[in-house]
Amino acid sequence: MKTKVEARQKIRYRIRKKISGTAAKPRLSVYRSNTEIYAQLIDDEAGNTLVAASSRDKDIAAQPGNKTEKSKLVGQSIGRKAKEAGIEAVVFDRGGFLYHGRVKALADGAREAGLQF
């Protein structure tokens, strides 16, 4: 029997086989822990993180609301930072998590901020 972590890792590898980010169209990678959520735009060719946002950022952590609402704020934050960095389009990488709940809220927030994916 596989653990939950091993099963997610297998899904992650399957996703990463198909997608990768470039400087022009970076990969929007999502990590969801039990309490926090993290997002970063990654240029896989150079191996650089271009922009990052998380629910631990001071402005987001200070906001009231549940984890799903904070995830949406993280999405809007990464969208705003991406626009400032001149990034319009991204490839979404759900990181082995289901596209549901907090992961979906983050994606919706990023779309609202003007990111294309």
Residue, then its C-alpha position, 0 to 999 in steps of 0.5 A: m500500500k502506497t502512502k498518500v505522499e508517494a501516490r501524490q509524488k507519482i501523479r506529480y511526475r506524470i504531470r511534469k512529464k507533460i508540462s514545463g515552463t519557459a521564461a516567456k510562459p513559466r510554470l505556475s506551481v502550487y503546493r498545498s500544506n494543511t495550513e498554508i498554500y504556496a505558488q511560484l512561477i518557474d522557468d524550468e529551462a533556466g531553473n529559476t523561480l521568477v515570482a512567488a507568493s504564499s499565504r504566509d506573506k504578511d499582507i495575506a496572513a493579516q486578512p481575515g477568512n478561511k483557507t480557501e479565501k486566503s488561497k484566492l488572495v494568493g492567486q490574485s497576489i501571484g497574478r499581480k506580481a506576474k503582471e509587474a514582471g511582464i508575464e501574461a501567460v502561464v502553464f498551470d501545475r497542480g502539483g499532484f493535488l486535485y483541481h478542487g477547493r483551495v487549488k481551484a480558488l488559487a487558479d481562479g484568483a490568478r485568472e482574475a488578476g489577468l493571467q492566461f492559462 
